[in-house]
Amino acid sequence: MAAQSVPVDMQPGDQVRVCRSVVVYNHPQHRGEAFDMEGQQGEVFNVLNDWKGRPISPTLPVVVAFGKFRAHFREDELATV
């Protein structure tokens, strides 16, 4: 069964807030420690849906920039501001 890409309504440049508990371990100010991203606000940097012109279905398609730090999210973990 081939994976199908799910359309994402968010576009690069959209302001978003993390609306669910998402724990990361690579945050620059909390490196190596669990850091919950819930409530953080950032800007959609990219939406991954193709690679070299071929459709893909990534697990975490929305790349959000929080200053210099970027993280990947599912669409249901984010809310537009």
C-alpha positions in Angstrom: 0.0 0.0 0.0 1.5 3.3 -1.0 1.5 6.2 1.5 -0.6 9.2 0.4 0.4 12.7 1.2 -2.1 14.6 3.4 -2.7 18.2 2.3 -1.5 20.7 4.8 -3.4 24.0 5.1 -0.5 26.0 6.5 1.8 28.0 4.3 5.4 29.3 4.8 5.2 32.6 6.7 2.1 31.8 8.7 2.3 32.5 12.5 1.5 29.5 14.6 1.4 28.4 18.2 2.2 24.9 19.5 -1.2 23.8 21.0 -0.2 20.3 22.3 2.5 19.0 24.5 5.5 18.3 22.3 8.7 17.4 24.1 12.0 18.1 22.3 15.6 17.4 23.5 17.5 19.6 21.1 16.3 23.1 22.1 19.4 25.4 22.2 18.7 26.7 25.7 17.8 23.3 27.1 20.1 21.0 25.2 19.9 17.4 26.4 17.0 18.1 28.7 13.3 17.5 28.0 11.6 20.8 27.0 7.9 21.1 26.3 7.2 23.3 23.3 3.5 23.8 24.2 2.6 27.5 24.0 5.6 28.5 22.0 4.9 30.8 19.0 6.8 30.7 15.7 6.6 31.0 12.0 6.0 28.2 9.5 9.3 27.9 7.6 8.4 25.1 5.2 5.8 22.5 4.6 7.4 19.2 3.3 5.3 17.5 0.7 7.7 16.8 -2.2 11.3 15.9 -2.6 13.0 16.6 -6.0 9.5 16.9 -7.6 8.3 13.5 -6.2 5.4 13.5 -3.6 6.3 12.4 -0.1 4.3 11.8 3.0 6.5 12.8 6.0 5.4 12.0 9.5 6.2 15.6 10.7 5.6 17.8 7.6 5.4 21.3 9.1 8.8 23.0 9.8 8.4 25.9 12.3 11.1 28.4 13.0 11.4 29.8 16.6 14.2 32.4 15.9 17.2 30.3 14.9 15.7 27.0 16.2 13.6 25.0 13.9 11.4 22.0 14.7 9.1 19.6 12.8 5.5 19.2 13.8 2.3 17.5 12.6 -0.5 19.9 11.6 -2.7 18.9 14.5 0.0 20.0 17.0 -0.2 23.7 15.7 -2.8 26.4 15.7 -2.6 29.5 13.5 -2.4 32.8 15.3 
